[in-house]
Amino acid sequence: MVSESARQPSKPQTDMKRILEIDILRTFATLLLLLHHSGYYQFRVSGVRLKHLIRIPVGFALLGIFIFLSGYLVGYYIRRKGPIKLRQYYSRRILRLFPPYIFSLILYREVLGIQLEGVDFWIHFFGLQILLAPMFSRPIITLWYVGLLILCLLIVPPILNRFKKVSYSSLAFVALFILATIIHEQYRLIDIRFFYFFWIFSLGALIGRYYTSGMELLKHPLSIITSIIIVSLTGYRLFKSQNSYYDSFHWGHLLWATTYMISFIHLAFLAASSLKRMSNVKRLATWISGGTYFTYILHRPIWDLLIFFFPYTSDPATFSFKIFVGSPIVIFLSAKLQPVYERWITKPGKRKLD
């Protein structure tokens, strides 16, 4: 599910080529994220709040894109670099993810007033909230995504690094999923959200690691129509459930959500492939996607700091301020600061991970 530039090379490469479709998908998911958290679900259509109509499908759509791309870039990195040194890989990942995450965690506690005390704070500090929930922790809003990403990064790269065949890696992922299910049921560990997104991350990782062809199939009219039908049917089922996640396993809901995200990503990728021909879209997407991680983890506290100086308190006014003032500021700051941070942590002679 990638461009021709990302196809299997004849030998390991030392560089990481930029894939414009990824920039566009990141940008789309980022804009959708800001809209998702802006408060627009308060508005009504034909007397029904948007919260009850589209909140769940929109949430799964944007998270599915983010998580799929994270998995894809892991697999793509291993495919282009060849077998990697996991110790070096993890040290660089930790340096890239954790300092901004810890900074945002402190802001969530001090600015947003999120209650994180004692052991729960340290669980979040080390990014273990998804692994140790629900027994020892309750993951906080938005930043639970980082805990999910950390858990997936711990278990997926060693498998991709070990196996050269997609079948072996797939079987290993199935075994991991079964093991995680048993641990969740027996010991109340591993938050339920892991099971909603594990296969999305894994699918992205498998495509990034082993993909060599298939663009024609993805662009086939029958394939497109199938994905449109699946998105419509599963999106409706998610809307009817009025639940993003269940506390215990609901295999039907998990299947609907997973199928919905896969089909939505397929359609979004095709749209990105068409939009990449537009020079303005290319420039905008490259710029916004460069600050995606900072935008994700910092937009809520930045909004709250800005709203402190905003004289109006009504919901529509706050929504408008977040969208038309707060969001451009968040995007601008993130697009400026994240590349600076990445250049700072990248030593001379070494390239970034993606």
C-alpha positions as CSV (number, residue, x, y, z in Angstrom):
1,M,0.0,0.0,0.0
2,V,2.8,2.4,-0.9
3,S,4.2,4.2,-3.9
4,E,6.5,2.7,-6.5
5,S,9.5,4.4,-4.8
6,A,9.0,2.2,-1.8
7,R,9.2,-1.2,-3.6
8,Q,11.6,-3.9,-2.5
9,P,15.1,-2.9,-3.4
10,S,17.6,-5.4,-4.8
11,K,19.9,-4.8,-1.7
12,P,19.7,-3.0,1.6
13,Q,19.8,0.8,1.2
14,T,21.5,3.3,3.5
15,D,19.0,6.1,2.9
16,M,15.3,6.5,3.6
17,K,13.4,8.0,0.7
18,R,10.5,10.3,1.5
19,I,7.2,8.9,0.5
20,L,4.8,11.6,-0.3
21,E,1.7,9.5,0.3
22,I,2.8,9.1,3.9
23,D,3.2,12.9,4.3
24,I,-0.3,13.4,2.9
25,L,-1.9,10.7,5.1
26,R,-0.1,12.1,8.2
27,T,-1.4,15.6,7.3
28,F,-4.9,14.3,6.8
29,A,-4.9,12.4,10.1
30,T,-3.4,15.4,11.9
31,L,-6.1,17.8,10.7
32,L,-8.7,15.2,11.5
33,L,-7.2,14.9,15.0
34,L,-7.5,18.6,15.7
35,L,-11.1,18.6,14.5
36,H,-11.8,15.5,16.6
37,H,-10.7,17.3,19.8
38,S,-11.9,20.7,18.9
39,G,-15.4,20.4,20.4
40,Y,-17.4,20.3,17.1
41,Y,-19.3,17.2,18.2
42,Q,-21.4,19.5,20.3
43,F,-23.2,20.8,17.2
44,R,-26.4,19.1,16.0
45,V,-27.6,17.9,12.6
46,S,-31.4,17.4,12.4
47,G,-31.5,17.6,16.2
48,V,-28.9,14.9,16.7
49,R,-25.5,15.8,18.2
50,L,-22.5,15.0,15.9
51,K,-21.0,13.2,18.9
52,H,-23.6,10.5,18.4
53,L,-23.3,10.4,14.6
54,I,-19.6,10.4,13.6
55,R,-17.4,10.6,16.7
56,I,-16.5,6.9,16.8
57,P,-15.8,6.4,13.1
58,V,-13.8,9.6,12.9
59,G,-11.7,8.5,15.9
60,F,-10.9,5.1,14.5
61,A,-10.1,6.6,11.1
62,L,-7.5,9.1,12.3
63,L,-6.0,6.6,14.8
64,G,-5.9,3.9,12.3
65,I,-3.9,6.0,9.9
66,F,-1.4,7.1,12.6
67,I,-0.9,3.6,13.8
68,F,-0.7,2.0,10.4
69,L,1.9,4.5,9.3
70,S,3.9,3.9,12.5
71,G,4.0,0.2,11.8
72,Y,4.7,0.7,8.1
73,L,7.7,2.9,8.8
74,V,9.1,0.3,11.2
75,G,8.9,-2.4,8.5
76,Y,10.1,-0.1,5.8
77,Y,13.2,0.9,7.8
78,I,14.1,-2.7,8.5
79,R,13.6,-3.7,4.8
80,R,15.8,-0.9,3.5
81,K,18.5,-1.2,6.1
82,G,18.6,-4.9,6.2
83,P,19.0,-6.7,9.7
84,I,19.3,-3.9,12.3
85,K,21.0,-3.7,15.6
86,L,18.1,-3.6,18.0
87,R,20.0,-2.0,20.8
88,Q,20.9,0.9,18.6
89,Y,17.5,1.1,17.1
90,Y,15.7,1.2,20.5
91,S,18.2,3.8,21.9
92,R,17.4,6.1,19.1
93,R,13.7,5.5,19.3
94,I,13.7,6.2,23.0
95,L,15.6,9.5,22.4
96,R,13.2,10.5,19.7
97,L,10.0,9.6,21.5
98,F,10.5,10.0,25.2
99,P,11.8,13.6,26.0
100,P,8.9,15.3,24.1
101,Y,6.5,12.8,25.6
102,I,7.6,13.4,29.1
103,F,7.4,17.1,28.6
104,S,3.9,16.8,27.3
105,L,3.0,14.5,30.2
106,I,4.0,17.2,32.7
107,L,1.9,19.7,30.7
108,Y,-1.1,17.4,30.9
109,R,-0.8,17.2,34.6
110,E,0.0,20.9,35.3
111,V,-2.0,22.6,32.5
112,L,-4.9,20.3,31.9
113,G,-5.2,19.2,35.5
114,I,-5.0,15.5,34.7
115,Q,-4.7,13.5,37.9
116,L,-1.5,11.5,37.9
117,E,-0.2,10.7,41.3
118,G,2.2,8.2,42.8
119,V,2.7,5.0,41.0
120,D,0.3,5.9,38.2
121,F,2.5,8.9,37.3
122,W,5.6,6.7,37.0
123,I,3.7,4.1,34.9
124,H,2.9,6.9,32.5
125,F,6.3,8.4,32.7
126,F,7.9,5.2,31.4
127,G,5.1,4.7,28.8
128,L,3.8,1.5,30.4
129,Q,0.2,2.6,30.7
130,I,-1.2,0.3,28.0
131,L,0.9,-2.7,29.2
132,L,-0.2,-2.3,32.9
133,A,-3.8,-1.3,32.4
134,P,-6.4,-1.9,33.7
135,M,-4.8,-3.6,36.8
136,F,-2.4,-0.9,37.8
137,S,-3.2,2.1,35.6
138,R,-5.9,4.0,33.7
139,P,-4.4,5.5,30.6
140,I,-5.1,9.2,30.2
141,I,-6.6,11.0,27.2
142,T,-4.6,11.3,24.0
143,L,-1.3,10.2,25.5
144,W,-2.4,6.6,25.8
145,Y,-1.5,6.5,22.1
146,V,2.2,6.8,23.1
147,G,1.9,3.9,25.5
148,L,0.3,1.8,22.7
149,L,3.1,2.8,20.3
150,I,5.8,1.9,22.8
151,L,4.3,-1.5,23.4
152,C,4.0,-2.2,19.7
153,L,7.6,-1.1,19.1
154,L,8.8,-3.4,21.8
155,I,7.3,-6.6,20.3
156,V,7.1,-6.0,16.5
157,P,10.6,-5.0,15.3
158,P,12.4,-8.1,16.8
159,I,10.0,-10.3,14.8
160,L,10.5,-8.4,11.5
161,N,14.2,-8.4,12.1
162,R,14.3,-12.1,12.7
163,F,12.2,-13.5,9.9
164,K,12.8,-13.0,6.2
165,K,9.4,-14.5,5.2
166,V,6.1,-12.8,5.7
167,S,4.5,-16.1,6.7
168,Y,6.7,-16.6,9.7
169,S,6.2,-13.0,10.9
170,S,2.5,-13.4,10.5
171,L,2.4,-16.6,12.5
172,A,4.5,-14.9,15.2
173,F,2.0,-12.0,15.4
174,V,-0.9,-14.5,15.7
175,A,0.9,-16.2,18.6
176,L,1.6,-12.8,20.2
177,F,-2.0,-11.8,19.9
178,I,-3.2,-15.1,21.5
179,L,-0.6,-14.7,24.3
180,A,-1.7,-11.1,24.9
181,T,-5.3,-12.2,25.1
182,I,-4.6,-14.8,27.7
183,I,-2.6,-12.3,29.8
184,H,-5.4,-9.8,29.5
185,E,-8.0,-12.3,30.6
186,Q,-6.0,-13.9,33.4
187,Y,-4.2,-11.0,34.9
188,R,-6.1,-7.9,33.8
189,L,-3.0,-6.5,32.0
190,I,-2.7,-5.1,28.5
191,D,-5.4,-2.4,27.9
192,I,-8.2,-3.4,25.6
193,R,-7.1,-0.7,23.1
194,F,-4.0,-2.7,22.3
195,F,-6.3,-5.4,20.7
196,Y,-8.1,-2.9,18.6
197,F,-5.0,-1.5,17.0
198,F,-2.4,-4.4,17.1
199,W,-3.4,-5.8,13.7
200,I,-3.4,-2.3,12.2
201,F,0.1,-1.7,13.4
202,S,1.1,-5.2,12.4
203,L,-0.4,-4.9,8.9
204,G,1.5,-1.7,8.3
205,A,4.7,-3.4,9.5
206,L,4.2,-6.4,7.3
207,I,3.6,-4.3,4.2
208,G,6.6,-2.1,5.0
209,R,8.8,-5.1,5.6
210,Y,7.8,-7.5,2.8
211,Y,5.7,-5.5,0.2
212,T,6.8,-5.9,-3.4
213,S,3.7,-5.5,-5.5
214,G,0.0,-5.1,-5.4
215,M,-0.7,-1.5,-6.5
216,E,-2.8,-2.7,-9.4
217,L,-5.0,-4.7,-7.0
218,L,-5.5,-1.7,-4.7
219,K,-6.5,0.5,-7.6
220,H,-8.8,-2.0,-9.2
221,P,-12.4,-0.7,-9.3
222,L,-13.8,-3.8,-7.6
223,S,-11.3,-3.4,-4.7
224,I,-12.3,0.3,-4.3
225,I,-16.0,-0.5,-4.3
226,T,-15.4,-3.3,-1.8
227,S,-13.7,-0.9,0.6
228,I,-16.4,1.7,0.2
229,I,-19.0,-0.8,1.0
230,I,-17.0,-2.1,4.0
231,V,-16.4,1.4,5.3
232,S,-20.1,2.2,5.0
233,L,-21.3,-1.0,6.7
234,T,-18.7,-1.1,9.5
235,G,-19.0,2.6,10.1
236,Y,-22.7,2.2,10.6
237,R,-22.1,-0.6,13.0
238,L,-19.7,1.5,15.0
239,F,-22.2,4.3,15.1
240,K,-24.9,2.0,16.3
241,S,-22.8,0.6,19.1
242,Q,-22.1,4.1,20.5
243,N,-18.9,2.7,22.1
244,S,-15.3,3.3,21.1
245,Y,-14.1,0.4,23.1
246,Y,-15.5,-2.2,25.5
247,D,-13.9,-2.9,28.8
248,S,-13.9,-6.6,28.0
249,F,-13.6,-8.4,24.7
250,H,-16.4,-7.8,22.3
251,W,-15.1,-9.7,19.3
252,G,-17.8,-8.4,16.9
253,H,-17.0,-4.8,17.8
254,L,-13.2,-5.4,17.5
255,L,-13.7,-7.0,14.1
256,W,-15.9,-4.1,12.9
257,A,-13.3,-1.6,14.0
258,T,-10.4,-3.4,12.5
259,T,-12.1,-4.0,9.2
260,Y,-13.3,-0.4,9.1
261,M,-9.8,1.0,9.7
262,I,-8.2,-1.2,7.1
263,S,-10.7,-0.3,4.4
264,F,-10.6,3.4,5.4
265,I,-6.8,3.4,5.1
266,H,-7.1,1.8,1.7
267,L,-9.3,4.6,0.4
268,A,-7.3,7.3,2.1
269,F,-4.1,6.0,0.5
270,L,-5.7,6.1,-3.0
271,A,-6.8,9.7,-2.3
272,A,-3.3,10.6,-1.2
273,S,-1.9,9.0,-4.4
274,S,-4.1,11.3,-6.5
275,L,-3.4,14.4,-4.4
276,K,0.4,14.0,-4.5
277,R,0.4,15.4,-8.1
278,M,-0.7,18.8,-6.8
279,S,2.3,20.9,-5.9
280,N,0.5,22.9,-3.3
281,V,-0.7,19.8,-1.5
282,K,2.9,18.4,-1.7
283,R,4.4,21.5,0.0
284,L,1.7,21.7,2.6
285,A,1.7,18.0,3.5
286,T,5.5,17.9,3.7
287,W,5.5,20.9,6.1
288,I,2.6,19.7,8.4
289,S,3.7,16.1,8.5
290,G,7.1,17.2,9.7
291,G,5.5,18.2,13.0
292,T,2.9,15.4,13.4
293,Y,4.3,13.9,16.6
294,F,4.6,17.2,18.4
295,T,1.1,18.2,17.2
296,Y,-0.4,15.0,18.5
297,I,1.1,15.2,22.0
298,L,1.0,19.0,22.5
299,H,-2.1,20.3,21.0
300,R,-4.4,20.0,24.1
301,P,-2.1,21.8,26.5
302,I,-1.2,24.5,23.9
303,W,-4.9,25.1,23.3
304,D,-5.6,25.4,27.1
305,L,-2.8,27.9,27.5
306,L,-4.1,30.0,24.6
307,I,-7.7,29.8,25.8
308,F,-6.6,31.2,29.2
309,F,-6.3,34.6,27.4
310,F,-9.5,34.2,25.4
311,P,-12.3,36.3,26.8
312,Y,-15.2,34.2,25.6
313,T,-16.4,31.0,27.3
314,S,-19.3,29.7,25.1
315,D,-18.8,26.3,23.4
316,P,-19.2,27.7,19.8
317,A,-16.7,30.5,20.5
318,T,-14.2,28.1,22.1
319,F,-14.6,25.7,19.1
320,S,-14.0,28.5,16.6
321,F,-10.9,29.7,18.6
322,K,-9.4,26.2,18.7
323,I,-9.9,25.7,14.9
324,F,-9.1,29.1,13.5
325,V,-6.5,30.3,16.0
326,G,-5.3,27.5,18.1
327,S,-4.8,24.8,15.4
328,P,-2.7,27.0,13.1
329,I,-0.5,28.0,16.0
330,V,-0.1,24.4,17.1
331,I,0.7,23.3,13.5
332,F,3.2,26.1,13.0
333,L,5.0,25.6,16.3
334,S,5.1,21.8,15.8
335,A,6.3,22.1,12.2
336,K,9.1,24.4,13.4
337,L,10.1,22.6,16.7
338,Q,10.0,18.9,15.8
339,P,12.5,19.2,12.9
340,V,14.8,21.2,15.1
341,Y,14.6,18.6,17.9
342,E,15.2,15.8,15.4
343,R,18.3,17.5,14.0
344,W,19.5,18.0,17.6
345,I,19.2,14.4,18.6
346,T,20.6,13.1,15.3
347,K,24.4,12.9,15.5
348,P,26.5,13.9,12.5
349,G,26.8,11.1,10.0
350,K,23.7,9.3,11.1
351,R,20.3,9.6,9.5
352,K,16.8,9.8,11.1
353,L,14.7,6.7,11.4
354,D,12.0,7.9,9.0
